[in-house]
Amino acid sequence: MKTYLDKITTSYIETIEKARNNKKYIYTLTKTTYTDDKYECWSEHPFESSRTFGNMFFEHKQDIIDKITFFLNNRKWYYDMGIPYTLGIGLHGPPGTGKTSLVKCLANLTGRHIISLSLKIIKTKGQLIDFFFEDRYNSNNKKNSIGFSDKIVFIDDIDCISDIVKKRLDNNSTIRPTNTLSMEDVLKTIIDSNNDSNKIMSTSMKHMDEEPITLDDILDLWDGIKETPGRILCIATNHWDQLDPALIRPGRIDISLLLSNASHNTISIMFQQYYNKPIDDDKLKKITEGFYSPAEIINVYIMYKDDSDKFMERLMMNVKI
């Protein structure tokens, strides 16, 4: 009977794994506490998107694609040069300019899962470490099956924890909270526990689990002692200039991309793509440069996909969609 049950169980697991093979998912951290297992904290949705770099429009697009492609195809170069094999991408700009869409393009280009982390709901150092280094996300996945080479870590609205990641006015200020255990606390714990090592360990671990996140904790994750080869990290914000320079310096963020409202060049490229003909330059000049977001232009195209003249007339009104 046991052999029969084992066979059925193995067959069931193999069936699930086969169904999940070659599928990519978006894993979103939705909470930080759980009842039965830590996978309750993650929501899983199949990743399906029509967004590619071929149908997304922004300035210097080819340069960005070239940098990403070099990273993907030159692992050995990074190791030979002694450079950490990681890629950090900082996306910034007003709403509707394509920050989230670019992450989707990146996922389609790389064939990776998307891991969406919200620092707004992560409250302690222990949680930050546990969720950042998670490599399974769902009990139906194999253990250690989603390493850093298999995913894009996406931290949207990183400025939501502004008291941590924004510029520090006093560089000499203490970053650590004042409730850090002192030597006196440690000695008292040892004496009170009567050398009970298990109690000491429990107290120490509990303290780390309750310790608030600091900027140094985030920086240590990104380029501390523990390396994360193959990692692609994307952060997004509407307030790039307010972030602490230590967070976005080269080496942590390798590509800083401002996604702004559409320039005349971008509108021209979009028109060519949509209508398969060049844009009328005289009409183009009547459109206020930087007025429309790419998302707004796409909405106009959806309304007038069969009529390029009406498309241009609507844009030349220079009225928000």
Buried (B, 14 or more C-beta within 10 A) or exposed (E): EEEEEEEEEEEEEEEEEEEBEEEBBBBBBEEBEEEEEBBEBBBBEEBEBEBBBEEBBBBEBEEBBEBBEEBBEEEEEBEEEEEBBBBBBBBBBEEBBBBBBBBBBBBBBBEBBBBBBBBEBBBBBBBBBBBBEBBBBBEBBEEEBBEBBBBBBBBBBBBBBEEBBBEBEEEEEEEEEEEEBEEEEEEEBBEEBEEEEEBBEEBEEEBEBEBBBBBBBBBBBBBEEEEBEBBBBBBBBEEBEEBBEBBBEEEBBBBEBBBBBBBBEBBBBBBEEBBEEEBBEEBBEEBEBEBBBBBBBBBBBEEBEEEBEEBBBBBBEEEEB
